[in-house]
């Protein structure tokens, strides 16, 4: 049986995409109303896959804030 080839995605690219989607959700509906499931759903991922890259929603928030601080300096 031939199985379709899966293209591997660079983990840094996945993290960047997670942060991009999360930041959009945080801005639109607020941090408190955004769940990891919301982020995962928009990315067509499971929540478990998000947790492979970030241990918590707070870790996602901290990464977004750190990125914003680094861009401002």
Secondary structure, DSSP 4 states (H G I P E B T S, - for coil): ---PPPPP--HHHHHHHHHHHHHHHHHHH-TTT--HHHHHHHTT--HHHHHHH-SSHHHHHHHHHHHHHHHH-
